[in-house]
Amino acid sequence: AQSSGELPLALDIWHIKNVWDLQSVNWNERAEDKSWSVPGCGGTRDRSIRRASSITIKPGKDQQISVDLTEAFDRIAQGYEPDNGFLLSCADEYDSVLEFAPENAKIKTNERQRNHY
């Protein structure tokens, strides 16, 4: 990941409350003919009130980032949060772009998380 701005980029990670469709999701709709309550999954009817996690990315430097989502997965397994994925959003509005290379992404889970699903 890399932030192109001059300031660090603070990112928040939220549980998504509503089911969404990978093929048709966009800024305004979570599925065909099903709108987000606030565009971009920005409302508390669309995402959790409590952040699952947050991270800050330093500007102008390619870097690997990792986020501990153990507590977030525990909340899903215990039924406190739905299993609809996560939203990654900018905590502040800066003139920054986050570059992410999903082809290089590696998702690691520990045995405890694997047992939940």
Secondary structure, DSSP 4 states (H G I P E B T S, - for coil): -EE-SSS-EEEEEEEB-S---TTT--SSEEETTEE-SSTTTTSTTTB-SS-SEEEEE-BT---------HHHHHHHHTTSS-SS-EEEEESS--S--EE--GGG------HHHHTT-
